[in-house]
């Protein structure tokens, strides 16, 4: 139960629901105990008639009176049971809502390294399946535990008041019951943890295949992945069946023990009636009803125990993530106004997960309103510079200065709000084109959306779609071509109107004519903004105020287009190569 202690804060938060549920449960159990007493009185009335102590009319009147009271008290107990569910089960839904939001919020603050280490399917499973298991503990498990405890307490008190000796005989099987619950619960916890792990593997596998379905189909690997899925699902099924086998033992064993209790009541109660220890046969009937009233609570112990063990296994998995502290933190809560001056001072950076050194002793400065282009071979470290600027990673060597402050002293939220980034891999959401563009500015008007689309040279494409800006995109924007996705992503950054614009090779999938139009528009847009363009094309860099050439994480050339094109080196070679390719085309 150690892992489930994390949920205590929710019980405190929803203490009104919790305490009200307990009060209602107590009252419901008291009303449910009227039935055995009334049945006992009915038997006694019949016995009195047989002993000529009463008339038929009196017996009939007594029986009708008892039946009516049974109906009334049972109805009241039923209504109270309904209200009990409405308080405790509703509380569990509130907790589920809060816990899902807490997990999601924590996922959002965790850094890039976390997402590199963990698979999406596993993350999804923890916020869905695991939280659902925890809800079953907070709701049904807690409700039936309270119900069982109160019923046991009240029923045993009533039984003891009627016949202490017969009560003792009736409760003889309980130590055996406790031992069985302990052993089975331990086994369920082990098997439940293993099953949840396999469930995460299945989720991760299917999510990955669905995301890359085009590649799977292109390489005709459907049968191979189907076989892999069958193998994985078979393993998961085996673990699930193992768990189900242990869980299925609870019901029969518990019902058998209840049956033994009934036999004990009949035998010892009968013997006590014969020798006069019990004055009425109605007492035996009353005890049988008490024992059967304990049937469901006792039977539910197994189910509840199973729920608790599964919930603990799930909460442990959730706690593992909730305990992870984000590596990227903001040192100040004060608002920071970003103007856009950037400076790298002797910055070196190595990725922790791969141990690859991306940057070595990089130094450059970008004044507010300037445009800098960064060129270099694939893997030279260009995108790493943009990742460091947005603080997706933190550096250990050197300094990154934003408006005269170290980047880690700038409010992280304000920093990212002031940056509009177009990543190399344009990611679009399964939503309308309009909402994908508005992602950069929630309160943008339709005219602002259209204007941003025009500047990104995607407007003419959009208006030819059947639903134009209301066109729903497939997952990750699969409905659009690569160039169209890039341009929608550019429109999303433009509409944000940030102080700093970062373009990470975002024109690689567009033709040269469209690229020229976009670049001309960007010249106008970026007049008062600090702009960094990462590219493989000279055409994207030639209008920049400063051009930086990076190779193997180091700056090998720096200057304007006119300066670099007249120098021997990478830029001049790239310029001549791309110029000849353009002439050939």
C-alpha positions as CSV (number, residue, x, y, z in Angstrom):
1,X,0.0,0.0,0.0
2,X,3.1,2.3,0.1
3,X,2.7,3.5,-3.5
4,X,-1.0,4.2,-3.0
5,X,-0.2,6.6,-0.2
6,X,0.4,9.2,-3.0
7,X,-3.4,9.3,-3.5
8,X,-4.1,10.4,0.1
9,X,-4.0,14.1,-1.0
10,X,-7.1,13.3,-3.2
11,X,-9.0,11.8,-0.3
12,X,-8.3,15.0,1.6
13,X,-9.3,17.1,-1.3
14,X,-12.6,15.3,-1.7
15,X,-13.2,14.6,2.0
16,X,-16.8,15.8,1.8
17,X,-17.7,13.1,-0.7
18,X,-15.6,10.6,1.3
19,X,-17.1,11.3,4.7
20,X,-20.7,11.6,3.4
21,X,-20.2,8.2,1.7
22,X,-19.1,6.6,5.0
23,X,-22.1,8.1,6.9
24,X,-24.6,7.0,4.2
25,X,-23.0,3.5,4.2
26,X,-23.4,3.2,8.0
27,X,-27.1,4.2,7.8
28,X,-27.7,1.9,4.9
29,X,-26.2,-1.1,6.8
30,X,-28.4,-0.3,9.9
31,X,-31.5,-0.4,7.7
32,X,-30.5,-3.6,6.0
33,X,-30.2,-5.3,9.4
34,X,-33.9,-4.9,10.0
35,X,-34.8,-7.8,7.8
36,X,-33.2,-10.6,9.9
37,X,-34.8,-9.2,13.0
38,X,-38.2,-9.0,11.4
39,X,-37.8,-12.6,10.0
40,X,-36.9,-13.8,13.5
41,X,-40.0,-12.1,15.0
42,X,-42.1,-13.7,12.3
43,X,-40.9,-17.2,13.2
44,X,-41.5,-16.5,16.9
45,X,-45.1,-15.4,16.1
46,X,-45.7,-18.7,14.3
47,X,-44.1,-20.6,17.2
48,X,-46.4,-18.8,19.7
49,X,-49.4,-19.8,17.6
50,X,-48.3,-23.4,17.6
51,X,-47.9,-23.2,21.4
52,X,-51.4,-21.7,21.6
53,X,-50.1,-18.4,22.9
54,X,-51.8,-16.4,20.1
55,X,-54.6,-16.5,17.6
56,X,-54.6,-16.7,13.8
57,X,-55.6,-13.0,13.5
58,X,-52.7,-12.0,15.7
59,X,-50.2,-14.1,13.8
60,X,-51.5,-12.8,10.5
61,X,-51.4,-9.2,11.7
62,X,-47.8,-9.7,13.0
63,X,-46.7,-11.2,9.6
64,X,-48.2,-8.5,7.5
65,X,-46.7,-5.8,9.8
66,X,-43.2,-7.5,9.5
67,X,-43.5,-7.8,5.7
68,X,-44.4,-4.2,5.3
69,X,-41.5,-3.1,7.5
70,X,-39.1,-5.4,5.5
71,X,-40.3,-3.8,2.3
72,X,-39.9,-0.2,3.7
73,X,-36.5,-0.8,5.3
74,X,-35.2,-2.7,2.2
75,X,-36.3,0.2,-0.1
76,X,-34.6,2.8,2.2
77,X,-31.4,0.7,2.3
78,X,-31.5,0.4,-1.5
79,X,-31.9,4.2,-1.9
80,X,-29.0,4.7,0.5
81,X,-26.9,2.2,-1.4
82,X,-27.5,4.3,-4.6
83,X,-26.5,7.5,-2.8
84,X,-23.4,5.8,-1.4
85,X,-22.4,5.0,-5.0
86,X,-23.2,8.5,-6.1
87,X,-20.8,9.9,-3.5
88,X,-17.9,7.4,-3.5
89,X,-17.9,6.5,-7.2
90,X,-18.3,10.1,-8.3
91,X,-15.4,10.9,-6.0
92,X,-13.3,8.3,-7.9
93,X,-14.2,10.0,-11.2
94,X,-13.0,13.3,-9.9
95,X,-9.7,11.7,-8.7
96,X,-9.3,10.1,-12.2
97,X,-9.8,13.5,-13.8
98,X,-7.3,15.1,-11.5
99,X,-4.7,12.4,-11.8
100,X,-4.8,12.3,-15.6
101,X,-4.3,16.0,-15.7
102,X,-1.5,15.8,-13.2
103,X,0.3,13.1,-15.3
104,X,-0.3,15.0,-18.5
105,X,1.0,18.3,-17.0
106,X,4.1,16.5,-15.7
107,X,4.7,15.0,-19.2
108,X,4.6,18.5,-20.6
109,X,7.4,19.8,-18.4
110,X,9.7,16.9,-18.9
111,X,12.6,17.5,-21.3
112,X,13.7,16.0,-24.6
113,X,15.9,13.4,-22.9
114,X,12.9,11.9,-21.1
115,X,11.1,11.4,-24.4
116,X,14.2,9.9,-26.0
117,X,14.4,7.3,-23.2
118,X,10.7,6.3,-23.2
119,X,8.3,5.0,-25.8
120,X,5.1,6.9,-26.6
121,X,3.0,3.7,-26.2
122,X,4.3,3.2,-22.7
123,X,3.5,6.9,-21.8
124,X,0.0,6.5,-23.2
125,X,-0.6,3.3,-21.3
126,X,0.3,5.0,-18.0
127,X,-2.1,7.9,-18.5
128,X,-4.9,5.6,-19.6
129,X,-4.7,2.0,-18.4
130,X,-2.8,2.7,-15.2
131,X,-4.9,5.6,-14.2
132,X,-8.0,3.5,-14.9
133,X,-6.7,0.8,-12.5
134,X,-6.1,3.4,-9.9
135,X,-9.6,4.8,-10.2
136,X,-11.0,1.3,-9.5
137,X,-9.1,1.4,-6.2
138,X,-10.3,4.9,-5.3
139,X,-13.9,4.1,-6.3
140,X,-15.2,0.5,-6.1
141,X,-12.3,-0.9,-3.9
142,X,-12.6,1.9,-1.3
143,X,-16.4,1.8,-1.4
144,X,-16.7,-2.0,-0.9
145,X,-13.9,-1.9,1.7
146,X,-15.9,0.6,3.7
147,X,-19.1,-1.3,3.0
148,X,-17.6,-4.6,4.1
149,X,-16.0,-3.2,7.2
150,X,-19.1,-1.5,8.4
151,X,-21.4,-4.5,7.6
152,X,-19.0,-6.9,9.4
153,X,-18.9,-4.7,12.4
154,X,-22.6,-4.1,12.6
155,X,-23.7,-7.7,11.8
156,X,-21.3,-9.3,14.2
157,X,-22.5,-6.9,17.0
158,X,-26.1,-7.9,16.3
159,X,-25.1,-11.6,16.1
160,X,-23.2,-11.4,19.4
161,X,-26.2,-9.8,21.1
162,X,-28.4,-12.6,19.9
163,X,-26.0,-15.5,20.7
164,X,-22.3,-15.1,21.6
165,X,-21.7,-18.8,21.3
166,X,-23.3,-19.3,17.9
167,X,-21.5,-16.2,16.7
168,X,-18.1,-17.7,17.6
169,X,-19.0,-20.9,15.7
170,X,-20.0,-18.9,12.7
171,X,-16.8,-17.0,12.5
172,X,-14.5,-20.0,12.7
173,X,-13.7,-20.0,8.9
174,X,-12.5,-16.4,9.0
175,X,-8.8,-17.1,9.9
176,X,-8.6,-19.5,6.9
177,X,-10.1,-16.8,4.8
178,X,-7.5,-14.2,5.9
179,X,-4.7,-16.6,5.1
180,X,-6.0,-17.3,1.6
181,X,-6.5,-13.6,0.9
182,X,-2.9,-12.8,1.9
183,X,-1.4,-15.5,-0.3
184,X,-3.5,-14.8,-3.4
185,X,-3.1,-11.0,-3.1
186,X,0.7,-11.4,-3.1
187,X,0.6,-13.5,-6.2
188,X,-1.9,-11.1,-7.9
189,X,0.4,-8.1,-7.3
190,X,3.3,-9.9,-9.0
191,X,1.3,-11.1,-12.0
192,X,-0.5,-7.7,-12.4
193,X,2.8,-5.8,-12.6
194,X,4.1,-8.2,-15.3
195,X,0.8,-8.0,-17.2
196,X,0.8,-4.1,-17.2
197,X,4.4,-4.2,-18.5
198,X,3.3,-6.4,-21.5
199,X,0.3,-4.2,-22.1
200,X,2.7,-1.2,-22.4
201,X,4.8,-3.2,-24.9
202,X,1.7,-3.9,-27.1
203,X,0.6,-0.2,-26.9
204,X,4.1,1.0,-27.9
205,X,4.4,-1.5,-30.8
206,X,1.0,-0.7,-32.3
207,X,1.5,3.1,-31.9
208,X,4.8,2.9,-33.7
209,X,3.4,0.8,-36.6
210,X,0.4,3.0,-37.0
211,X,2.6,6.1,-37.1
212,X,4.9,4.5,-39.7
213,X,2.2,2.7,-41.7
214,X,3.3,4.3,-45.0
215,X,6.8,2.9,-44.6
216,X,5.4,-0.6,-43.6
217,X,3.3,-0.7,-46.7
218,X,6.0,0.7,-49.0
219,X,8.3,-2.2,-47.9
220,X,5.4,-4.7,-47.9
221,X,6.2,-5.7,-44.3
222,X,2.6,-6.2,-43.2
223,X,2.9,-9.9,-42.8
224,X,6.1,-9.7,-40.8
225,X,4.7,-7.0,-38.4
226,X,1.5,-9.0,-38.2
227,X,3.5,-12.0,-37.0
228,X,5.4,-9.8,-34.5
229,X,2.1,-8.5,-33.2
230,X,0.7,-12.0,-32.8
231,X,3.8,-13.0,-30.9
232,X,3.6,-10.0,-28.6
233,X,-0.2,-10.3,-28.1
234,X,0.3,-14.0,-27.3
235,X,2.8,-13.2,-24.6
236,X,0.4,-10.6,-23.2
237,X,-2.5,-13.1,-23.4
238,X,-0.4,-15.7,-21.5
239,X,0.3,-13.2,-18.7
240,X,-3.3,-12.0,-18.6
241,X,-4.6,-15.6,-18.4
242,X,-2.1,-16.3,-15.6
243,X,-3.5,-13.3,-13.7
244,X,-7.1,-14.3,-14.4
245,X,-6.5,-17.9,-13.1
246,X,-5.3,-16.6,-9.7
247,X,-8.1,-14.1,-9.5
248,X,-10.7,-16.7,-10.4
249,X,-9.7,-18.8,-7.3
250,X,-11.2,-16.1,-5.0
251,X,-14.8,-16.5,-5.8
252,X,-15.2,-20.3,-5.4
253,X,-13.1,-20.5,-2.3
254,X,-14.9,-17.6,-0.5
255,X,-18.4,-18.9,-1.4
256,X,-17.3,-22.4,-0.2
257,X,-16.3,-20.9,3.2
258,X,-19.6,-19.0,3.4
259,X,-21.4,-22.4,2.7
260,X,-19.4,-23.9,5.6
261,X,-20.5,-21.1,7.9
262,X,-24.2,-21.8,6.9
263,X,-23.7,-25.5,7.7
264,X,-22.2,-24.6,11.1
265,X,-25.1,-22.3,11.9
266,X,-27.6,-25.1,11.0
267,X,-25.8,-27.8,12.9
268,X,-24.7,-26.0,16.1
269,X,-27.8,-23.7,16.0
270,X,-30.0,-26.8,15.8
271,X,-28.2,-28.5,18.7
272,X,-28.4,-25.4,20.8
273,X,-32.2,-25.2,20.1
274,X,-32.7,-28.8,21.1
275,X,-30.8,-28.4,24.4
276,X,-32.6,-25.1,25.1
277,X,-29.7,-22.6,24.7
278,X,-31.6,-20.9,21.9
279,X,-35.3,-20.2,22.7
280,X,-36.6,-19.8,19.1
281,X,-36.0,-21.5,15.8
282,X,-36.3,-17.9,14.4
283,X,-32.8,-17.2,15.8
284,X,-31.3,-19.9,13.5
285,X,-33.1,-18.3,10.5
286,X,-31.9,-14.9,11.7
287,X,-28.3,-16.2,11.8
288,X,-28.5,-17.7,8.4
289,X,-29.6,-14.4,7.0
290,X,-26.8,-12.7,8.8
291,X,-24.3,-15.1,7.3
292,X,-25.7,-14.6,3.8
293,X,-25.6,-10.9,4.3
294,X,-21.9,-11.4,4.7
295,X,-21.7,-13.4,1.5
296,X,-21.1,-10.6,-0.9
297,X,-18.9,-8.5,1.4
298,X,-16.7,-11.6,2.0
299,X,-16.8,-12.6,-1.7
300,X,-15.9,-9.0,-2.6
301,X,-12.8,-9.1,-0.4
302,X,-11.1,-11.2,-3.1
303,X,-12.2,-8.8,-5.8
304,X,-11.3,-5.7,-3.8
305,X,-7.9,-7.2,-2.9
306,X,-7.3,-7.9,-6.6
307,X,-8.2,-4.3,-7.4
308,X,-5.9,-2.9,-4.7
309,X,-3.0,-5.0,-5.9
310,X,-3.5,-4.0,-9.5
311,X,-3.9,-0.4,-8.5
312,X,-0.7,-0.5,-6.5
313,X,1.2,-1.9,-9.4
314,X,-0.2,0.8,-11.7
315,X,0.4,3.6,-9.2
316,X,4.0,2.5,-8.9
317,X,4.4,2.9,-12.6
318,X,2.8,6.3,-12.5
319,X,4.9,7.4,-9.5
320,X,8.1,6.4,-11.4
321,X,7.4,9.2,-13.9
322,X,5.9,11.7,-11.4
323,X,9.1,11.5,-9.4
324,X,11.3,12.3,-12.4
325,X,12.4,15.9,-12.2
326,X,12.7,17.9,-15.4
327,X,16.3,18.7,-16.3
328,X,15.4,22.0,-17.9
329,X,14.1,24.4,-15.2
330,X,13.5,28.1,-14.9
331,X,15.5,29.9,-12.2
332,X,13.2,32.9,-12.1
333,X,9.5,33.4,-11.9
334,X,9.8,37.1,-12.8
335,X,8.5,38.1,-16.3
336,X,11.3,38.7,-18.8
337,X,10.8,41.0,-21.8
338,X,12.7,39.5,-24.7
339,X,14.2,41.9,-27.3
340,X,16.0,39.4,-29.4
341,X,19.8,39.9,-29.0
342,X,21.6,36.5,-29.0
343,X,25.2,35.6,-28.3
344,X,27.0,32.2,-28.1
345,X,30.2,32.3,-26.1
346,X,32.5,29.3,-26.4
347,X,29.6,26.9,-26.4
348,X,30.3,23.1,-26.5
349,X,27.5,20.5,-26.3
350,X,27.4,16.7,-26.1
351,X,24.2,14.7,-26.2
352,X,23.9,12.6,-23.1
353,X,22.1,9.7,-24.7
354,X,24.5,9.1,-27.6
355,X,27.6,10.8,-26.2
356,X,28.0,12.6,-29.6
357,X,29.6,16.0,-29.5
358,X,27.4,18.2,-31.6
359,X,29.1,21.6,-31.0
360,X,32.7,22.6,-30.1
361,X,33.6,26.0,-28.9
362,X,31.0,27.9,-30.9
363,X,30.9,31.7,-30.6
364,X,28.8,34.2,-32.6
365,X,26.5,37.1,-32.0
366,X,23.2,38.1,-33.5
367,X,22.0,41.7,-32.9
368,X,18.3,42.5,-32.5
369,X,16.6,42.6,-35.9
370,X,19.5,40.8,-37.7
371,X,19.2,37.7,-39.9
372,X,21.8,35.0,-39.6
373,X,22.0,31.9,-41.8
374,X,23.7,28.7,-40.6
375,X,24.9,26.3,-43.3
376,X,26.7,23.0,-43.2
377,X,26.7,19.3,-43.9
378,X,24.2,16.9,-42.4
379,X,25.1,16.3,-38.8
380,X,27.3,19.3,-38.6
381,X,25.4,20.7,-35.5
382,X,23.1,23.3,-37.1
383,X,19.9,22.1,-35.5
384,X,21.6,21.7,-32.2
385,X,22.1,25.4,-32.0
386,X,18.3,26.0,-32.4
387,X,17.6,23.3,-29.8
388,X,19.9,25.1,-27.3
389,X,18.3,28.5,-28.1
390,X,14.8,27.1,-27.1
391,X,16.4,25.3,-24.1
392,X,15.3,21.9,-25.2
393,X,18.7,21.0,-23.8
394,X,21.1,22.9,-21.4
395,X,24.8,23.4,-22.0
396,X,27.6,22.5,-19.6
397,X,30.3,24.4,-21.3
398,X,30.2,28.1,-22.4
399,X,27.4,30.6,-22.2
400,X,24.3,31.5,-24.3
401,X,23.4,35.1,-23.7
402,X,19.9,36.5,-24.4
403,X,19.6,40.3,-24.1
404,X,22.7,40.4,-21.8
405,X,21.5,37.6,-19.5
406,X,22.5,33.9,-19.3
407,X,19.8,31.9,-21.0
408,X,19.1,29.9,-17.8
409,X,18.4,33.2,-15.9
410,X,15.6,34.1,-18.4
411,X,12.1,33.0,-17.6
412,X,11.7,29.8,-19.6
413,X,8.0,30.4,-20.5
414,X,8.7,34.0,-21.7
415,X,11.7,32.7,-23.7
416,X,9.7,30.2,-25.6
417,X,6.7,32.5,-26.0
418,X,9.1,35.0,-27.7
419,X,10.3,32.4,-30.2
420,X,8.6,31.2,-33.3
421,X,10.2,28.0,-34.6
422,X,9.7,26.0,-37.7
423,X,11.3,22.6,-37.1
424,X,13.0,20.4,-39.7
425,X,10.3,17.8,-39.4
426,X,7.0,19.8,-39.7
427,X,4.6,18.4,-37.2
428,X,0.9,19.1,-37.7
429,X,-2.0,18.0,-35.5
430,X,-5.1,16.0,-36.5
431,X,-7.2,19.1,-36.7
432,X,-8.3,21.7,-39.3
433,X,-5.7,23.6,-41.3
434,X,-7.0,26.8,-39.6
435,X,-6.5,25.5,-36.1
436,X,-3.0,24.2,-37.0
437,X,-2.1,27.7,-38.1
438,X,-3.8,29.3,-35.1
439,X,-1.7,27.0,-32.8
440,X,0.8,29.8,-32.8
441,X,-1.9,32.3,-31.7
442,X,-5.2,30.9,-30.2
443,X,-7.1,34.2,-30.5
444,X,-6.1,34.9,-34.1
445,X,-8.9,36.1,-36.4
446,X,-9.7,34.4,-39.7
447,X,-8.1,37.3,-41.6
448,X,-4.9,36.9,-39.6
449,X,-4.8,33.2,-40.5
450,X,-5.3,33.9,-44.2
451,X,-2.6,36.6,-44.1
452,X,-0.1,34.3,-42.5
453,X,-1.0,31.5,-45.0
454,X,-0.4,34.0,-47.9
455,X,3.0,35.0,-46.5
456,X,3.9,31.3,-46.3
457,X,2.7,30.8,-49.9
458,X,0.2,28.1,-48.9
459,X,-3.1,30.1,-49.3
460,X,-3.6,29.2,-52.9
461,X,-3.3,25.5,-52.1
462,X,-5.7,25.7,-49.2
463,X,-8.5,27.4,-51.1
464,X,-8.5,24.5,-53.7
465,X,-9.4,22.0,-50.9
466,X,-13.0,21.1,-50.6
467,X,-13.3,22.5,-47.1
468,X,-10.5,25.1,-47.6
469,X,-9.3,26.2,-44.1
470,X,-11.7,23.8,-42.4
471,X,-10.1,20.8,-44.0
472,X,-9.3,18.2,-41.4
473,X,-5.8,16.9,-41.6
474,X,-4.9,13.2,-41.0
475,X,-2.5,12.2,-38.2
476,X,0.7,14.2,-38.3
477,X,-0.7,16.1,-41.3
478,X,-0.6,13.1,-43.6
479,X,-3.2,14.7,-45.9
480,X,-0.7,17.3,-47.1
481,X,2.5,16.9,-49.1
482,X,5.9,17.5,-47.5
483,X,6.2,21.0,-48.9
484,X,2.6,21.9,-47.9
485,X,3.2,20.7,-44.3
486,X,6.4,22.9,-44.2
487,X,4.5,26.0,-45.4
488,X,1.6,25.5,-42.9
489,X,4.3,25.2,-40.2
490,X,5.8,28.5,-41.4
491,X,2.4,30.2,-41.3
492,X,2.0,28.9,-37.7
493,X,5.3,30.6,-36.7
494,X,4.5,33.8,-38.6
495,X,1.1,34.3,-37.0
496,X,2.7,34.2,-33.6
497,X,4.6,37.4,-34.4
498,X,7.5,36.5,-32.1
499,X,10.7,38.5,-31.4
500,X,12.9,35.6,-32.6
501,X,12.2,33.5,-35.6
502,X,14.0,30.1,-36.1
503,X,13.8,28.2,-39.4
504,X,15.3,24.8,-39.3
505,X,15.8,23.7,-43.0
506,X,12.0,24.3,-43.4
507,X,12.1,24.9,-47.2
508,X,13.8,21.6,-48.2
509,X,10.6,20.2,-49.6
510,X,9.5,23.2,-51.6
511,X,10.5,24.1,-55.2
512,X,12.9,26.9,-55.9
513,X,10.2,29.3,-57.2
514,X,8.1,28.9,-54.1
515,X,11.2,29.1,-51.9
516,X,12.0,32.5,-53.5
517,X,8.5,33.8,-52.8
518,X,8.6,32.7,-49.2
519,X,12.1,34.2,-48.6
520,X,11.0,37.5,-50.1
521,X,8.0,37.5,-47.7
522,X,10.3,36.6,-44.8
523,X,12.6,39.6,-45.6
524,X,9.6,41.9,-45.0
525,X,8.4,39.9,-41.9
526,X,11.8,39.7,-40.2
527,X,12.7,43.4,-40.5
528,X,12.3,44.0,-36.7
529,X,12.9,40.4,-35.6
530,X,16.0,38.4,-34.9
531,X,16.0,35.5,-37.4
532,X,18.1,32.4,-37.7
533,X,17.8,30.3,-40.8
534,X,19.3,26.8,-40.9
535,X,19.6,25.5,-44.4
536,X,21.5,23.4,-47.0
537,X,20.7,25.9,-49.7
538,X,22.6,29.0,-50.6
539,X,19.4,30.5,-51.9
540,X,18.0,30.5,-48.4
541,X,21.1,32.2,-46.9
542,X,22.2,34.8,-49.5
543,X,20.1,37.6,-48.1
544,X,21.1,37.1,-44.5
545,X,23.2,39.8,-42.7
546,X,25.6,37.1,-41.6
547,X,26.3,33.6,-42.7
548,X,27.9,31.0,-40.5
549,X,29.4,27.7,-41.9
550,X,29.6,24.8,-39.5
551,X,31.5,21.6,-40.0
552,X,31.8,18.8,-37.3
553,X,30.4,21.2,-34.7
554,X,32.9,24.0,-35.4
555,X,32.6,27.3,-37.2
556,X,34.8,27.1,-40.3
557,X,33.6,30.2,-42.2
558,X,31.7,33.4,-41.3
559,X,30.7,36.5,-43.3
560,X,28.1,38.0,-45.7
561,X,27.2,36.3,-49.0
562,X,29.4,38.6,-51.0
563,X,32.3,37.9,-48.7
564,X,32.0,34.2,-48.6
565,X,31.3,33.6,-52.3
566,X,34.6,35.2,-53.1
567,X,36.5,33.1,-50.6
568,X,37.8,29.6,-51.2
569,X,35.9,27.2,-49.0
570,X,32.7,25.3,-48.4
571,X,30.3,28.2,-49.1
572,X,31.8,29.1,-52.5
573,X,31.9,25.4,-53.5
574,X,28.3,25.0,-52.4
575,X,27.2,28.1,-54.3
576,X,28.8,27.0,-57.6
577,X,27.4,23.5,-57.2
578,X,23.9,24.6,-56.6
579,X,24.2,27.3,-59.3
580,X,25.2,24.6,-61.9
581,X,22.3,22.3,-60.7
582,X,19.9,25.2,-61.2
583,X,21.2,25.8,-64.7
584,X,20.8,22.1,-65.5
585,X,17.2,22.2,-64.3
